[in-house]
Amino acid sequence: MGIVVLKFGGTSVSTPEKRAMIVRRVAETRENGYQVAVVVSAMGRNGDPYSTDTLKSLVLEEHPGVTPRELDLIMSCGEIISAAVLAATLTNKGIVSRALTGPQAGFLTDGSFSEAEVVDCQPEKVFDSLNRGEVPVITGFQGADSTGEINTLGRGGSDTSAVILGAALKAEMVEIYTDVSGIMTADPVVLKEAKVIEQITYGEVCQLAYEGAKVIHPRAVEVAMRNNITVIVRGHDGSTPGTVITGEAALKDGSFSTRGRRAVTGIAHSVDLAQFLIEFADPDSEREQKVFQRIGEANINIDLISVFPDVKAFTVREEDCAGVEEILRSLDLSYRLEKGCAKVSVVGVGMHSIPGVMARVVQALNQQNVKILQSGDSNITISLLIKKEDLLPAVKVLHSTFNL
């Protein structure tokens, strides 16, 4: 009998009515001949009593200097509450269930508090529960290191937990239920015309996530890609097919033949960026090296790097501007700073085999009088730096240009 892992986000477990929908999803999946393991996030969002952010603020507001160890302990409680409540709900509805913490489910972490990596997963207790005919409900977002210390996994940790568990169980698929209908062609908050993408490759969804899309964490997709696990992202009521995430080879099968040679699959964006243009009057490789070295030592991430003999350009988050300016002044370098920027990225596995994509992007933005401040690309992504006020027209015209 095949295994399916069902992962439910915070809004999906937040009310008795929504937990009743989970019961129906679990029952339907079992009726289709699968064993089911469930992974859950903490209930609700910030402000709700048992959400991770609420639990975190409970201690930080009174004790801002709390140690990372104690902070991880309190943050791990939200998923434990969700797992226990959902397991009780399932059992009460005739589906015998057992709640398991991340450590009980076999998640071994590297010992890093708040941003731990899972180094191994040995889910013996999960298998035992499945073999008894139960539905194990596992806490996402957490594990324990070799000394038994609780570690949380950081943003997107529950998605990552679900896919890691799916790989360890050799599951046929992992289904992630969230508060959107699937992975969209653009952010529906920015563009109401955005549509659900039916099928997408691991590489495409990873790139969309890195460029600002927030539906699924790239770490989860990377695990799925390494283990060739199909992941489906759909709305928490299960009423729509959602988005199938799979390998590029699978898209060429008959079931995905309608995809064709599409250049662009989706559009992502990020805001509150700033551009630095550093001017070098004379070539000076040592000072150039010091710029990037000191920025790295300050734990400041840079993006969209363009290097020319006399000018170096890159972007940072606006909140990091002061730190970069201090570094540049200490090196006696002249620079220009452009705040209020946004980055829009078109992503598609087809663009590396279809010529003229960049020309279409530039033409579309020119039609809307959107000024391109800087660009960068990879084999499946073209990213453009623009002013923040131009973001909506840019996303809209690109979405239309590529018929998304």
ABEGO torsion letter per residue (X at the ends): XBBBBBBBBAAAAABAAAAAAAAAAAAAAAAAGBBBBBBBBBBEBBGBAABAAAAAAAAAAABAABBAAAAAAAAAAAAAAAAAAAAAAAAAAGBBBBBBBAAAAGBBBAGBBGABBBABBBBAAAAAAAAAGBBBBBBBGBBBBAAGBBBBAEBGAAAAAAAAAAAAAGBABBBBBBABAEBBABBAAABAABBBBABBBAAAAAAAAAAGBAABBAAAAAAAAAAGBBBBBBBAAGABAEBBBBBAAAAABAAAAAAEBBABABBBBBBGBBBBBBBBABBBAAAAAAAAAAAAAAGBBBBGBBBBAABBBBBBBAAAAAAAAAAAAAAGBBBBBBBGBBBBBBBBAAAAABBGAAAAAAAAAAAAGBBBABBBBBAABBBBBBBAAAAAAAAAAAAAAAGX
